């Protein structure tokens, strides 16, 4: 007898979910998905590479190519070397290294004993020169009177000469008359002798009168010469403008300046460095005492490679970073000038490239960069700090082109 199977019981085995088995027919469409994804990835990678290359090219061509940069840059300044103009013993030293000073501040004081004595001597020389010039003026009046007296002597000598000539003529006539009468016996021999003696005396008197006249002429000429000599010392000048007084006054002023120079003052604002002077030291004129670094006038000497300078011009803007403050602080400056030669050309031992084997070495040219004084005042820089300088070669040079144009015009 067959058992009846209920519909619920018959449906129970078929109601159980079948176990999952690999069905090749069902999984076949999923196989091509990997190559497509790989293709998309390669395409995306290629586009990324192309975009990066285009970006790098655009950056290099349109942005990076306009800048030249170097880390071979250092701060520098035109340091003021303080030296005394006069020698002496150091009496006071009022500054020390790293001390900030202002222009005109007293740095060193020398002993002023010798300078004061020199000033007193110069003042005495000036007074003597003034009195000497007054003597020249008074002597001119005296010499003028001497010339007048010599003129009178000359006139008297000429009169005496004329008188002596007349006496000689009379004595000659008298002698001739006596000699003519002596033959007839009208005149005695004694009278003839007296007449001959009178003639000889008159002759001698005439010679003496001539000598006296010559002497008076010579005395007059000497007096005139003395007056002319004295006149040249005071001609076309006053007492104050006389050369001797001017010279003495200049020496007095020089002595006064030397007395003021015993006090050595700061020539510029800055910081004291390399102080070598000590109290009680004997220093000579020109001896280096100390140096002053003008902190407000610090510039940057950037040593660019020679291949970087083809587009660098005077006046182009520069951004400068300091290792002291880091990249957060950027100084702004301009190209002030390029050196006249490379660093090796001015080295103590320049390279001798004409000997031995030769290897090309890229040379560097110092470029001076002027910094903004306001930025320096906010963040001072010491001399010798390492810097990074970047020049914008495509920017318009501020003042550089005008300076070059003026230089070219003056050269033409």
RAPEQUI-V922527 format. One record per helix or strand of 2 or more residues. SS is the DSSP state (~ for helix, > for strand). FROM is the first residue (numbers start at 0). TO is the last residue. Records with the same first field share a line. If there is no record, write none. Layout:
SS: FROM-TO ; FROM-TO
//
This chain:
~: 6-14 ; 23-29 ; 32-65 ; 112-181 ; 188-233 ; 242-259 ; 294-296 ; 305-307 ; 372-377 ; 399-410
>: 66-75 ; 79-82 ; 87-92 ; 99-100 ; 105-109 ; 262-264 ; 269-272 ; 281-282 ; 287-292 ; 298-304 ; 316-321 ; 325-341 ; 363-370 ; 385-391
//
